[in-house]
Amino acid sequence: MEYDRKYANFLMALLAMIIVAVMYVEGMLTPSLPSIAEGFHVTVDQVSLVLSTYLLTGVALSPVVGKLADLYGKKRMMSIVMIIYAAAVSVTGFSPDFTFMVASRAVQGIGLTIMPLGMAIVREQFPKDLVPRAQALISGMFGAGFAVSLPLGSLISNYYGWRMTYHTAIPFILALAVLTIIKVRESRYRRPDVKIDYIGAIALGTPLALIVLAMSDGSSWGWTSPLFLSVMLAGIILLIPMLIYERIYSRNGGEAIFDMKLLSERNVLVANVVLTVAGMGMYLSMQALSYKFETPEPYGFGLSILGTGISMVSFAIGMILFSIITGRIILKIGIKPLAVAGAFISSLGFFLLSFSPDYYMTLLDEFVIGSGMSIMNSSVINLLVLSVNPRDMGLATSMNSTFRYIGSSIGAPVAGSVLSLYTVSRIVRTSSGITKFSFPDGTAYFYAFMIGSIALIVSAFLVLLANEVLGRRNPKLNVNENAEKSI
């Protein structure tokens, strides 16, 4: 099969820019939440909806968009998603009230489907030697884009307001949407004659959204509150009729949204579980690290939001650098050795952080974490895409993203809970009187970083359960054989 290498290089650069732009838009909101709450006169708990609604719709839509991409073409779905995302980004910065902003953020959640769609396109349209390199680059841009967005978003928000962060993103998102429509080629694998499992999509999206909602807002609701328990229980219970319906649908000859056969394949299952566990540990520990930068001395470094954002660049450098290195060596070394090595490297970084090093050693440990996460993520993504039939690539990568986001949604509240268990208080005299501040102490950070370290060790051992698909240990099963699988 002939491939256009020049086109592949262009597409790799385009997808990298799209991922960075999307992560910039999402990452810049984190330091802007206090000013958004103040501007719309809402509480801290209410403003969290700006983040949770985006995650809810993204998780619910990921498997649906992935399946549609398999049926009607990945370029077509990518173009539609980019248009919707660009429209939502364009109007969010002009939100007249908080309700409008939450609604536009919900629509914007479709942006979470961009990364898996990009991975599916790469797997299908790239020459065999470029697939691992491209997947590694995309994975690296995912983390790097988020880390870079913190200082840049903080800077713009601090001097020009949170609305300007959106306005500055509009021309880039629109330009990337136009390039996607004009330049990206359509999939070879399309099956428009297959009936779409709309009922299964709703049955799957609803419980996923409820579970993510409960985990995202559980800390503000209270982990033992009736609201948290009822929403979480409803999400778990609704998974049962979804599984029953999807099984019946498959037995009757339909292609279910929740494809149990696909998800039960060893490499697919391992990739999903590994990224769920690793995502939970990484998100938990990285959130704790951002708190530590802002916590007053001696328990932290007492930095501003902007200083914290700049300090996270070390993580981004590690992600970018080792995504390039991983892409170049993975064909020779293989996926499993690199994935295990990456997990242990990140685990070591979190372990060292738990002993409260000074500021510059913290930056070095952060670089180690980013390097290891880049190696592991790049390898595990390649494990997935090189093990799946091209006709199911959209659904496989989208479901993998769903598992990743569920892990992240668990990590955030767990981090909040751990950091709130061990706190110290300080009384500060201000112009308005005496104010009492509480913040995490060294014990809180020790446990948060140790949890992340242990989660990554677990991920390393889980990778060993997979079947190798690259490298010298498996010369017969390589990229070329998988790429040419019959559908």
N, C-alpha and C positions, 0 to 999 in steps of 0.2 A: 504494500500500500504506500502510495506517494504522499509525502508531507511537505508543506511549504515552510522551510526553516525561518525565512525572513518574517513571514506572517506569525509564526510561533513566538519569535522574539518580541515582536510588536505586541502581541496579545498578552504575553507574560508581563511586559511593562505596564500595559493598560490595566490589567487586573490588580497589579501591585498598587497602582495609583488609586484605583477604586477602593480597595481595602483601607488604605491610609486615609482617604477622604472620609469614608464612612466612620472609621474609628475616631477621627478628629471630631466629627460632629457629635458623636456619643460621648467621647471622653471629656470634651470641653464643658459639658453640662455639670459634671460633678463639683468643680469648684464654684459654679454659679448658683447652686441650689439655694444658699442663704439669701442672695439678692433677688432671686425669683420669688421666694416666699415673702420677702419684704415688699416687693413691688406689687404682688397680687393680694397682699394681706391675708395669707393663709399660714397655717401652722407648719412646723417642721414635719409632722407626720403626714399632713396632706400633700406637701410638696414632693414627698417620695413617690407619689403617683406618676410624676414626670418620668421617672426611671422604670417603675414597675409595669406601667401600661405598655411601654415599648417592648419590654421583655415578654409580656403576656401574649401579645399579638404575634410577635416574632416566633415564639415557641410553637404556638398553635398553627401558624401558617407554614412553617418550614416543611413538614412532610407533605402538605398539600401542594405547595409550589414545586417541590422536588418531583412529585409524581406527575404533575402537569408538564414539567420539563421533559420527562421521559416519554410522554405521549405526544406532545405537540412541538417539541424542539427546545433545546436549552437556550439557544440564542434568542428565540421569540420570548420565552419567559424572562430571561435576563433583561431584555429591552423593556418589557412591561413593568418589571419590578423597578428598574432604574427610573422610568418615567414617574411612577407613583411615588417613589422615594424622593425624587427631585421636587415634585410638586409639594409634598409634605414639608420638606426642609425649607422651601421658599416661603411658605405661609406661616410657619411656626414662629419665626422671628417677629412677625407682625401681630401676634396673638393679642386680641383686645381684652381678654379676660382669662382666668385660670381654666375654666371649663373648655374653652376653645383650644388652649394649649395642650391639655390632656388628650383631647380628641385627635388633634393633629399628631401628637406623639404616638397614639395608638396606630394611626395609619403609617407612621414612619417606621413602625416595628417590622414592616415587610423588608426593611434593610438587612435584617438578620439572615435573610435567605440568599443574599448576594454572594457571600463567601462560599457556601456549598455549591451554588450554581457555577461559580468560577472554577472550582475544583473539578466539577463534572465536565466542563468544557475542555479543560486542560487534558484530562484523561483521554478524551475522545479525539482531540484535534492535534495533539503534539506528537512529534517523533519520539520513539521509545527512550532515547537517551536524555531527552529534555523533560520527560514527565516527572521524575523524582526531583530534579532541580527546580522546576516550576512550582511543584507542590510545597517544597521547602521554603521557597521565596514567599509564597502566599501566606504560609503559616507564620513566617517571621514578620511579615508586614502587619499581621493581625495584632500581635503583641506590641510591636514597635509603634504602630499608629496610635494605639491607646496611650502608651507611655509618653510619646512626643506631644500628644494633644493636651496633656495636663499643664505643662508650663506655658504653651502657646495660648491655650484657652484661658488660663489664669491671667496671663498678661493682658489679653484683649478685654476680658470681662472686668478686670480691675480698673482699667483706664477708660473704657468706652461702654461698658455695660454688657449684660449677657445677650441682648438682642443683636449686638454687633457681631458676636461670635457666629451667629446664624447667617447674618448678612454676608460676612466674608466667605462663607462656605458655598453660597448659592451659585456663583459663576463656575466654580470648579465642578460641582455636582452636575450642573446642566451640561457643561462641556463633556464630561465623562459619559453622560447619558447619550448624547449625540454621537460620540465616537463608538459607543457600544452598538447603537442602531445601524450606523453606516459601515463600520469596519469588521465587526465580528461575523463570522460565517455560521450558517445554520448547521444543526446536527445531522449526521448521516442516519442516526437511529431515531425514527419517529413512528408512532403507532396511533394515528388519530382515530382509527376504527375501534379502539378499546374504550369501553364504557368507564366513566369516572365514578369512583366510589364516593359520592358526595355525602351520603349518610355516615359512612365510615370516617370521613374527614371531620365532620361535626362531632361524632362520637369520640374521636381521638383528641381533637383540639380542646374540647370543653374540659375534660379532667386534667389535661396538661396545664391549661391556663389556671385552673383552680389551685392545683398543687404549687405552681410557681408563685401565684398570688399569695398563698398562705406563707410560703417560705420567705418571700420578699418583704412582706409587711408584718410577719410574726413578731418581730422585736418591738414594734410600736403597738401592736394589738395586745401583746402579752402571750407568752407561750402556753399558758394554761387558761387563757380566756375562752369563753364560749364561741366567740367569732372565729378565732384561729382554729380551734378544734373542729368546728362544724364545717368550715371551708376545706380544711385538709381532709377530713373524713369523707366529705362529698366527692372530692377529687379522686380519692383512692377507690371508693365504692363504684364510681362511674366507670372505672377501668374494667370492671368485670363484665357488664353488658357489652362494652366495646369489643373486648376479646372474643366473646361468644358470637357477636354479630360478624366480626371479621373472619372468624373461622368458618362460619356457615357460608359467607360470601365467597370465600376461596374454594370451598368444596363444590359450590355451584358453578364454578368456572370463571368467576370474576377475579380481577386483580385488586386485592385489598390495599388500602393506604398503609395499614399496619401489617406489613408482610412478615409473618412469623418465620416463614422458610428462609427469607433473606437474613433476618436478624439472628437466626439460629446458626448461620454459618460461622464456623469457628473464628476466622479472622475478623469478620464483621462484629461478632459478639465481643471479642477481646478488645477491638479498637473502641467500641462504644463504652465498655466498662472502664477501660483504662483512662479515657479522656474525661469520663464522669468523675472518677476518683481524683485524678490529677487536677481537674478543673476546680473541684471543691477545695482541695488543699492549697492550690496556687492562689485562688481568689481570696480565701480566708487569710493567708499569710501576707499577700500583697496589700490587702486592706489594712491589716495590722501594721505593716511597715509604713504606710502613708500616715497613719495615726502617730506612729513613733516619731516621725520627722517633725510633727507639729506639737507633740507633747512637751511641756516645759522640762528643763533640766532639773534633776539628774536622771529622770526616767526616759527622757527623749532629747531632742535637739532644739526645740523651741523655734522652729522655722515658720515663716509665713506660708500661705497657700502657694504663692509663686515660688518660694524657695523649695517647698516640697515637690512641686511639679518639676523644677529643674533637677532636683536630686533623683527623680525617677528616670532621667535620661540614661543613666548607667545601665539600667535594665534593658532599655531599648537598643542600646549599642550592642549588648550581648546577643539580643534576639536577631538583629540584622546581620551581624558578622557571622554568627554560626548557622544561620539559615543558608547563607551562601556556601559556607564550608561543607555543611551537610549535603547540600544538593550535588556537590562535586564528588564526594567520596562514597555516597550511599550505594552506587551501583557496584562498587568493588567490595565494600565491607559487608553490606547486607543491612536489612532493616532491624532485626532483633538485637544484634550487638549494639547498634547505635541508640536504639530506643532505651535499652537497659542502661547504657552508659549515661545518656542524657538525664534519665530519671534519678540516677545516683548522684550525678553532679548537682542537680537542683536540690536534692535532699541534703547534700553536704552544705550547700549555701544557706539553707534555712536552719540547719543544725548550728552552724557557726553564728548566725544571727541571734540565736536563742541565748547566747552568752553575752549579749549587750556590748558589742565592740564599739570603738569610737566612730566618729562620723565617717572618716575616710575608709576605715575597714568595712563599715556598713555599705558604702558605695561599691567596694570591691566584692563583697559577698553578694550584693544585688546583681552585679555583672555576672557572677558565677551562676546565679539562679536563672537569669535571662538566657545565658548560654545553654545551660542544661535543658531549659524548657523548649528552646528553639530546636535543639537536637531531637528531643523526645517527640514533640508535636509533629515536626516534619516527618519523622520516621513512621509514626503511628498513622498519619494521614495517608502516606504511601502504602502502608500495609492494607488499609481499607480499599483505596481506589484501584490497587493492582490485584485485588482478590475478587472484585465484583464484575459481573457481566456488564458491558457497556450499556445495555438497554435499561438496566436498573440503577445506573450511576447517580442520576438526579435524586432519587428517593434515598439511596444509601448515604450519600453525603449530607442530605438534609436531615435525615434521622440522626446521623452522627452529631450534627450541630445541635439538635434538640437535646441529646444526652449531655453534651458539653454545657449547654446553658442551664440545664437542670442542676448539674454539679455546681456551677457558679452561683446559682440562686440559693443553694444550700450553704455554700461557703460564706456568703455575706452575712446572713443572720447568725451563723455559728461564731463568726469573728466578733460580731457585736456582743454576743452573749459572753464569750470568753473575756473580752476586754472590760466588760461591765462587772465581772465577778471580783476582780482584784483592782481596787481603785484607791487613790489617796485624794485628799481634799486640800485646797489652799484658799485662804481668805485674802482677797485683794480689795484695797480701798480705791474706789473710783470716784468720779465727780458726782455720781448719783447716789453714793453711799458705799456700804460694804457688801461685796459680792463673794459668794462661795463657789469655787470651781472644783469639779471632780474630774480626774483623768486617770487612765490606766497606769499601773506601776510596773516594775520590772518583772514580777511574777506573771502578770497577764501576757506580756510579750513573750516570755519564755514558753508558756504553754501554746500560744498561738503559732509560733514558729516551729515548735516541736510537732504539732499536729500536721503542719504542712510537710515537714520532713518525713514523718511516718507515712503520710498519704502517698508520697512519691516513691518510697521504698515498696509499698504495696503495689503500686503501678508497675514497678520494674519486674516484680515477680509474676504479675499477671501477663506481661508481654511474653514471658517464656512459654506460655500456653499456646501461642500462635504458631502457625506454619510459616516458615520463611518463604519469601517470594522473590528475593533478590540476593545477589552476592555469590561468592564462591561455594557456599554451603548448599546451594540449590541451583546448580547450573542448568537444570532441565526446565525448571519453572521460572521463566523470566518475564520481563516486560513485554517482549514481543509476543510470546505465546498468549498471555492474557489479553493483549490488545487485539489479537485476531480471533478471540473466541467467537464462535457462532452464536447467533441469537435465534 
